[in-house]
Amino acid sequence: METMFKPDLSEITFRNQLLPGDLGYIAYIHGDLYAKECGYGINFEAYVLQGLNEFAHEYDPAKDKIWMAEHDGRIIGFLVAQHRLAALQLRYFIFLPEYRGIGLGNKLMNGFLDFMKEGGYRRAYLWTTNEQHAAIALYTKSGFKLTEEKPSNTFGKELMERRYELNL
């Protein structure tokens, strides 16, 4: 019987500097994983690319933060905190399947919450879909509340897009 690879969380490092190629890799992982796991189509990847384009042009290291999770010299996940007018948007929170269940999501979410507090942000929000059960559990555990829900077929299938907000 083959044993499942489970890395130790202490072996994962985090880089906060945005480097050339990072945004393309974020788009690739989203397009690839969500197609395999959720059946999302090319429109989802286009949606991610559009958001990343906006992020790249508005990126301000004093107001935004990225967490690039790396293991054995490769990027295995990430989270982006993007500044908005009076809030912080949590975006692109994803990591490779073999890194699920080891506490990486909690570690990234705690980093986001710490950055939010240190930056003086009183509000944060995110968009997700009703299919992201594990992520939604983490969001609600962290204090995010569902504030909006709308039907969508933007990603190549019928689903519900959901907005969650956090007020400190």
N, C-alpha and C positions, 0 to 999 in steps of 0.2 A: 504494500500500500504506500502510495506516494504521500509524503508529509507536505503540508501547506507551508510555504515560506511566510514567516511572520517576523519582520525586523523588530528590533528593540527601539523604542521611541528615543532613547538616549543616543542612538547612532545617527539620528536625523539632525541635520544642521539647517539653519535658517538664514537666508540672505535677504537684506532689505534694499539692496541697490538694484535698480532696474537696468538691465543690460540689453544690448542689441540681440535680437532673437527671442527674448522672453515673451513678448506679446504674441508673436507667431506661434510659439509653443503652447501658450495658453489657449489660443484658438484651436490648434490641432487637437489637444487633449479633450476639449469640450466637444468638438465635432466627432471625434473618434469614439469616445466613451459613451456619449449620449445616443449616438446612432446604434451602438451595440447593445446598450442596456435599456434604452427607452424607445428606440425606433424613431428618433428625431431625424428629420431630413436635412438637406443642404440649407434650407432657410434658417435653421437654428444656427448653423455655423456662420451664415451671413449676418445674423443678428448679433452674435458674439463679436465678429469682426467689426461691425459698425460701432459697438460700444467700446471696443479696444482702440479704435481710431480716435474716438472722442477722448478717451482717457489719455492717450499718447499726446494729443495736442493740448490738453489742459493739465497735464501732470505737473505737480508742484511738490517737491520733496518735503517742503515745510508743512503742507496741508494734507498730503496723501501718503499712504504707506503700502508697501507690498511685502508679502512674506513668500519667498520662494523656498519651499521645502526641498532639501537635497539629501540624497543618500547614495553612497558609493559613487560620487561624481556625476550623478544625473538628477535632473529635476523630477520630483515625484508628486508635487502638488503645490498649490498656492492659494492665496487669498489676497484681495485688493480692497483697501479702504480708500474710497474716492470722495473728495470734498464736494459738497453741493452748497447751495446758498446758506442754509442754516442747519445743515445736517451732514451726516457722513453716510455714504452708501456702501454697503457690504456687497462685493461683487466677486465673481470668478472663484468661488470657494469649491475646490475640487481636488481630489488626489487619486492616484492610481489604486485600483481595487485591492491589490495585495498589501496596501498600507492602511486599510480600514480595520477598525476594531482594536487599535493599539493606543488610542488616546490622542492621535494627531489632530483630529477635529476639535477636541477640547482645548488643546494647546494653541491652535490657531485662533479659535474664538476668544480665548483669554487674552491673547495678544491684541486682537481687534478691540476688545473692551478696554484694555489698558490704554491703548492709543487714543481711543475716544475720550476717555477721562483726562488723560494728559494734555490732549489738544483742546480741552474745554468744550467739546461737542456735547450738547444736551440731548440731541436726537440722532437716531440712525434708522435706516430702513434698508430693505432688500426686496428683490422680486425672485420668486421661485415658482415651481409648479406643484400641483397636488401630488405628483408622483414621487417627490423627493422626501420620502418618509423619514429616513435617518437624519437628514439635514434639518427638516422641520422640527424633529424632536430636540435637536441641539439648539436650534433657534429659540424655541419656546422655553427650554430649560434655562437659557441665558436671558430671558425676560422679554423677548420679542413677542408682540401680539399681532394676530391676524387683523388687518384693517380694510382689506379690499380683496375681492375675488371676481374674476371675469373669465368667461369662456374664451378660448383661443384655439386657432388652428395654425398659428404662425410657424410652428415648428414641424409641420408636416403631418400632424395628427390632432384629433380633438383632445383638449385637456383644459384644466383650469389654471390660469396664472393667478398667483397670490402675492399680495404685498404684506410684509410684516414690518412693524415699527417698534422701536425701543425708545422710551423716554426716561432719561435719568433724573 
